[in-house]
Amino acid sequence: MLRFFVTQSDQSLTKLLQWQTKRRASFKVALICIVVALVLTLHRYLGDYRFVLSVLKSIELNDLSNIFQSFMLHHVNAQLHQLMFWASSIVLFYFILPLLVIVLVIKEKPGDYGLAPNYSFSNYRPYLIMIISMIPLIAYFSGTDGFLASYPFYKVGKNEGLYPNFVIWEIFYFLQFIALEFLFRGFLLHGTKRRFGVYAIFVMTIPYCMIHFGKPLPETIGAIVAGIVLGAMSLKSKSIWPGVMLHYGIAIMMDLSVLYRKGML
């Protein structure tokens, strides 16, 4: 009889622990989805210097709005400032805020969300193959009107050298790719994989595709394929760093190809 009650007690405790584990997992998934929606929204508005300027003017912070306007619109390096502001917004909202949520709210290790480096060459080899396979596609699309008009984001003047402004921009460009990969292939993907399994890849791909709206159609469609492939590779390697290498590698090749087409290299 005593054994029966002990067994029943153990079973009840096990069920309670399982229920608490499922409840915590459900809370974490809901929190991550809400945070992703929030940071995408915050960047969409606060990452736009024009919106920020309009807010400063609407609340009558005249001195601050004048300084901000001069820095963004009238400075000799206004274009660079605008792009740095945009990239810094991505780093803040896509990287720093989700990282704080992991550490302070979820209370887990950032390395479990893809930030831990994985130095196994087997994890990097598929990315190197993908970069090489993209060379002919980049060579072709870099000559199309859509890509010539869109890239590089920093428009190099005819008599302007690549140093320092273009180089500075590429550093910020690289940092925003780290933040981008972390939000989608780290925070969102690894944060929901226990709940959705491999289907977390497709959950992540939807918002990742949507942030490409407004870019050339081939790039936006390609983002769907890239989201799935990069997501699968991130799950396998448990790291975002091979994806950062691939993403930025393709981006820098695109920028340099377009500059070459324009006769600036």
C-alpha positions as CSV (number, residue, x, y, z in Angstrom):
1,M,0.0,0.0,0.0
2,L,2.8,2.4,0.9
3,R,4.5,1.6,-2.4
4,F,1.3,2.5,-4.2
5,F,1.1,5.9,-2.6
6,V,4.8,6.6,-3.2
7,T,4.4,5.5,-6.9
8,Q,1.3,7.7,-7.3
9,S,3.2,10.6,-5.7
10,D,6.1,10.2,-8.0
11,Q,3.8,10.1,-11.0
12,S,2.0,13.3,-9.9
13,L,5.3,15.0,-9.4
14,T,6.5,13.9,-12.8
15,K,3.3,15.2,-14.4
16,L,3.6,18.5,-12.6
17,L,7.2,18.9,-13.7
18,Q,6.2,18.1,-17.3
19,W,3.4,20.6,-17.2
20,Q,5.7,23.3,-15.8
21,T,8.3,22.5,-18.5
22,K,5.7,22.7,-21.3
23,R,4.3,25.9,-19.8
24,R,7.7,27.5,-19.7
25,A,8.4,26.4,-23.3
26,S,5.1,27.9,-24.5
27,F,5.9,31.1,-22.7
28,K,9.3,31.3,-24.2
29,V,8.0,30.7,-27.7
30,A,5.3,33.4,-27.3
31,L,7.8,35.8,-25.8
32,I,10.3,35.3,-28.7
33,C,7.6,35.8,-31.3
34,I,6.4,39.0,-29.6
35,V,9.9,40.3,-29.3
36,V,10.7,39.6,-32.9
37,A,7.5,41.4,-34.0
38,L,8.3,44.3,-31.7
39,V,11.9,44.8,-32.8
40,L,11.0,44.6,-36.5
41,T,8.4,47.3,-35.8
42,L,10.8,49.5,-33.8
43,H,13.4,49.3,-36.5
44,R,10.9,50.0,-39.3
45,Y,10.0,53.3,-37.7
46,L,12.9,54.4,-35.4
47,G,15.5,53.2,-37.9
48,D,14.1,55.7,-40.4
49,Y,15.8,59.1,-39.7
50,R,12.9,60.9,-41.4
51,F,10.4,59.4,-38.9
52,V,12.7,60.3,-36.0
53,L,13.1,63.8,-37.3
54,S,9.3,64.2,-37.6
55,V,8.9,63.1,-34.0
56,L,11.5,65.5,-32.7
57,K,9.8,68.3,-34.5
58,S,6.3,67.3,-33.3
59,I,7.3,67.4,-29.7
60,E,9.1,70.7,-30.3
61,L,12.6,69.6,-29.4
62,N,13.9,72.3,-31.8
63,D,17.5,72.4,-30.9
64,L,17.9,68.6,-31.0
65,S,15.9,68.4,-34.3
66,N,18.1,71.1,-35.9
67,I,21.2,69.2,-34.9
68,F,19.8,65.9,-36.1
69,Q,18.6,67.4,-39.4
70,S,21.9,69.1,-40.1
71,F,23.7,65.8,-39.4
72,M,21.4,63.7,-41.6
73,L,20.6,66.1,-44.4
74,H,23.1,69.0,-44.7
75,H,26.4,67.5,-43.6
76,V,29.0,66.8,-46.4
77,N,28.7,63.1,-45.3
78,A,25.0,63.1,-44.9
79,Q,24.5,59.9,-47.0
80,L,27.0,58.0,-44.8
81,H,25.3,59.3,-41.6
82,Q,21.9,58.1,-42.8
83,L,23.2,54.6,-43.6
84,M,25.1,54.4,-40.3
85,F,22.0,55.4,-38.4
86,W,20.0,52.7,-40.2
87,A,22.7,50.0,-39.6
88,S,23.0,51.1,-35.9
89,S,19.3,50.7,-35.5
90,I,19.5,47.1,-36.8
91,V,22.3,46.3,-34.4
92,L,20.3,47.8,-31.5
93,F,16.9,46.2,-32.2
94,Y,18.0,42.9,-33.9
95,F,20.9,42.1,-31.7
96,I,21.2,44.0,-28.4
97,L,17.5,43.9,-27.4
98,P,17.0,40.1,-28.1
99,L,20.3,39.4,-26.4
100,L,19.0,41.2,-23.3
101,V,15.8,39.2,-23.4
102,I,17.8,36.0,-23.5
103,V,20.1,36.9,-20.6
104,L,17.6,38.8,-18.3
105,V,14.2,37.3,-19.0
106,I,14.6,33.9,-20.5
107,K,17.8,33.4,-18.5
108,E,19.6,31.1,-20.9
109,K,23.0,31.2,-22.5
110,P,23.5,33.3,-25.7
111,G,25.6,30.5,-27.1
112,D,22.5,28.3,-27.2
113,Y,21.0,30.8,-29.7
114,G,23.7,30.5,-32.3
115,L,26.3,32.8,-30.9
116,A,28.8,30.1,-30.0
117,P,31.4,29.7,-32.7
118,N,31.7,26.3,-34.3
119,Y,35.1,25.9,-36.0
120,S,34.5,22.6,-37.7
121,F,35.3,22.9,-41.4
122,S,32.5,20.6,-42.2
123,N,30.1,23.3,-41.1
124,Y,31.7,25.9,-43.3
125,R,32.3,23.9,-46.4
126,P,28.7,24.1,-47.7
127,Y,28.8,27.9,-47.2
128,L,32.0,28.2,-49.2
129,I,30.4,26.0,-52.0
130,M,27.4,28.3,-52.0
131,I,29.5,31.5,-52.2
132,I,31.4,30.0,-55.2
133,S,28.2,28.9,-56.9
134,M,26.8,32.4,-56.5
135,I,29.6,34.1,-58.5
136,P,28.0,33.6,-62.0
137,L,24.6,34.7,-60.7
138,I,26.1,37.8,-59.1
139,A,28.0,38.5,-62.3
140,Y,24.8,38.4,-64.2
141,F,22.4,40.3,-61.9
142,S,24.9,43.0,-61.1
143,G,24.4,44.3,-64.6
144,T,20.6,44.6,-64.4
145,D,19.0,47.9,-63.9
146,G,17.4,47.0,-60.6
147,F,20.6,46.0,-59.0
148,L,22.6,48.8,-60.5
149,A,20.1,51.2,-59.0
150,S,20.0,49.5,-55.6
151,Y,23.7,48.6,-54.9
152,P,25.9,49.4,-53.2
153,F,23.7,51.2,-50.6
154,Y,26.4,53.8,-50.2
155,K,26.5,55.6,-53.5
156,V,30.1,56.4,-54.3
157,G,30.6,59.7,-56.2
158,K,32.3,59.8,-59.6
159,N,35.4,61.5,-58.2
160,E,35.2,59.9,-54.8
161,G,37.6,57.2,-53.6
162,L,36.4,54.1,-51.8
163,Y,38.3,55.2,-48.6
164,P,37.2,56.3,-46.1
165,N,33.4,56.5,-46.5
166,F,32.8,53.3,-48.5
167,V,35.1,51.3,-46.2
168,I,33.4,52.7,-43.1
169,W,30.0,51.8,-44.5
170,E,31.1,48.3,-45.2
171,I,32.1,47.9,-41.6
172,F,28.7,49.0,-40.5
173,Y,27.2,46.8,-43.2
174,F,29.0,43.8,-41.7
175,L,27.8,44.5,-38.2
176,Q,24.2,44.7,-39.3
177,F,24.6,41.3,-41.0
178,I,25.7,39.8,-37.7
179,A,22.6,41.4,-36.1
180,L,20.3,40.1,-38.9
181,E,21.6,36.6,-38.7
182,F,21.3,36.6,-34.9
183,L,17.6,37.7,-35.0
184,F,16.4,35.2,-37.6
185,R,18.9,32.3,-37.6
186,G,19.7,32.6,-33.9
187,F,17.0,34.1,-31.6
188,L,13.9,33.2,-33.6
189,L,15.1,29.8,-35.0
190,H,16.9,28.3,-32.0
191,G,14.4,29.8,-29.6
192,T,11.5,28.0,-31.2
193,K,13.1,24.8,-32.4
194,R,12.2,22.7,-29.4
195,R,8.5,23.6,-29.9
196,F,8.3,23.5,-33.7
197,G,11.3,21.2,-34.5
198,V,12.5,21.6,-38.1
199,Y,9.4,23.6,-38.9
200,A,10.9,26.5,-37.0
201,I,12.9,27.1,-40.2
202,F,9.7,27.9,-42.1
203,V,8.3,30.1,-39.2
204,M,11.5,32.1,-39.4
205,T,11.5,32.4,-43.2
206,I,8.2,34.3,-43.3
207,P,9.3,37.5,-41.6
208,Y,12.8,37.1,-43.1
209,C,11.3,37.2,-46.6
210,M,9.0,40.2,-45.7
211,I,11.9,42.5,-44.7
212,H,13.1,42.2,-48.3
213,F,9.9,43.8,-49.6
214,G,10.8,46.8,-51.8
215,K,14.0,45.3,-53.0
216,P,14.4,43.8,-56.5
217,L,12.0,40.9,-57.1
218,P,14.8,38.2,-57.7
219,E,16.4,39.2,-54.4
220,T,13.1,38.9,-52.5
221,I,12.3,35.5,-54.0
222,G,15.8,34.5,-53.3
223,A,15.3,35.4,-49.7
224,I,12.8,32.6,-49.3
225,V,15.3,30.1,-50.6
226,A,18.1,31.6,-48.5
227,G,16.0,31.7,-45.4
228,I,15.3,27.9,-45.7
229,V,18.9,27.0,-46.6
230,L,20.5,29.2,-44.0
231,G,18.0,28.1,-41.4
232,A,18.7,24.4,-42.1
233,M,22.5,25.0,-41.9
234,S,22.1,27.0,-38.6
235,L,20.2,24.1,-37.0
236,K,22.9,21.7,-38.1
237,S,25.9,23.8,-37.1
238,K,24.1,25.4,-34.1
239,S,25.9,28.6,-35.0
240,I,25.0,31.8,-37.0
241,W,28.7,32.5,-37.9
242,P,28.9,30.5,-41.1
243,G,25.7,32.2,-42.2
244,V,27.2,35.6,-41.5
245,M,30.2,34.7,-43.6
246,L,27.9,33.6,-46.5
247,H,25.6,36.6,-46.2
248,Y,28.2,39.2,-46.1
249,G,30.4,37.4,-48.7
250,I,27.6,37.6,-51.2
251,A,26.8,41.2,-50.3
252,I,30.3,42.4,-50.7
253,M,30.7,40.6,-54.0
254,M,27.5,42.3,-55.2
255,D,28.7,45.7,-54.1
256,L,32.1,45.3,-55.8
257,S,30.5,43.8,-58.9
258,V,28.2,46.8,-59.3
259,L,31.1,49.2,-58.7
260,Y,33.0,47.4,-61.4
261,R,30.1,47.6,-63.8
262,K,30.0,51.4,-63.1
263,G,33.7,51.7,-63.8
264,M,34.6,52.7,-60.2
265,L,37.0,49.8,-59.6
